[in-house]
Amino acid sequence: MQDHTNDPVWKQAIAGSQMLLVAFGALVLMPLITGLDPNVALFTAGLGTLIFHVVTGGQIPIFLASSFAFIAPVIASKGKFGMEETLGGLMAAGILYIFLSGLVRMRGTGFVRRLLPPVVIGPVIMTIGLGLAPVAVHMASGRTGDGANQLIPYDTAIWIAMISLAVTIIMSVWSKGIFRLIPIMFGVITGYILSAFAGIVDTTPIRDAAWFAVPNFVAPEFSWGAVLFMIPVAIAPAIEHIGDVLAIGNVTRKNYLEKPGLHRTLLGDGLATSAASMLGGPPNTTYSEVTGAVMLTKNFNPKVMWWAACIAIVLAFVGKFGAALQTIPVPVMGGILCLLFGSIAVVGLNTLIRHQVDLSQSRNLVIVGVTLVFGIGGMVLGHLEGIALCAVAAIILNLILPGSREAWGKAVYEQKAD
């Protein structure tokens, strides 16, 4: 295996820009869907990644950027509390990570496993993807994410959306090497070109934007309503974080849960998310796309991610770049989101399958069934609703229903017996 730790600076910088390219599609899609500034998202992804590497001692080749798990809660919270109070809620979600980090440091990882077995993790992640399905369909049909307004005629929109989706699928399944890791980029470019021919791209904002511009930073405000609404949502990305740290450990053949330790990786992610929210950026999460790129390139040097972070921060100050991103028509994003949101649901389903969770067991059937209906149906109980409510419901049901052994499925017990 080639050692990249002593590569010259220029090689590290090129490798870093490649990693940013892999993360780029998802990084900017999340703020574009939720109405946040993509330039701020670029800045906070770079800043968050650097914070994470400082906290973890620069030992893990990982990149942090916009979390898709927060899309539905951010949209719902914006309508209810406004953008500033939503950012306050997101900052509190980051503080929950920091609290979890302290618990892991004091108690070890055992309580996390007890609290979040596959029967809890699976349906909560499925809810995130399936709950967002209407947003993808509305956008693919030329409407706003909530379906309230028709922005582009349906016949034009659906063709552009389906071709963008088809290109994204073709690139993710049949392309080779690094191209396989950036299917979103190809889908967006194809959709953008088609939209330009259809006359639905307005380039005025690009012409009007300055080359150099400070990102539109927004300070958070705090209200108990937004904080209580957002904190439970952080449970799902915390689960995703642990999975990604394990995944990158499998790629590099190192146990990062031991060194630098799960408490430090959670702390880094929590500080990154809180810092992003303080500036008006989306919450950060570890990017599995970048883990795939690390696996493909065999470049395990964490300094590559420092370069990716610095390039993201520099791009954040290019005004025309952010303006160009905001001119991407709705159906282009909608088509690609049909695949992305479905993929999130499949990750949750795969969690249940991989651990061989027996859904004929009454307790498991109850947990998964109630979680899915509460989450997708948008059930409201007090300040909790949607994903936040279903995450809390899944954890409580798992703790109070008898038979905790069944929560893990057959696979974990077969492994222990070997």
ZIRA-V534969 format. One record per helix or strand of 3 or more residues. SS is the DSSP state (@ for helix, = for strand). FROM is the first residue (numbers start at 1). LEN is the number of residues. If there is no record, write none. Layout:
BEGIN
ss=SS from=FROM len=LEN
ss=SS from=FROM len=LEN
END
This chain:
BEGIN
ss=@ from=9 len=26
ss=@ from=38 len=18
ss== from=64 len=3
ss=@ from=68 len=14
ss=@ from=83 len=25
ss=@ from=110 len=6
ss=@ from=118 len=14
ss=@ from=133 len=8
ss=@ from=154 len=21
ss=@ from=177 len=5
ss=@ from=183 len=16
ss=@ from=204 len=5
ss=@ from=224 len=8
ss=@ from=234 len=19
ss=@ from=257 len=23
ss== from=284 len=3
ss=@ from=288 len=10
ss=@ from=303 len=13
ss=@ from=319 len=7
ss=@ from=330 len=25
ss=@ from=362 len=16
ss=@ from=386 len=15
ss=@ from=404 len=14
END
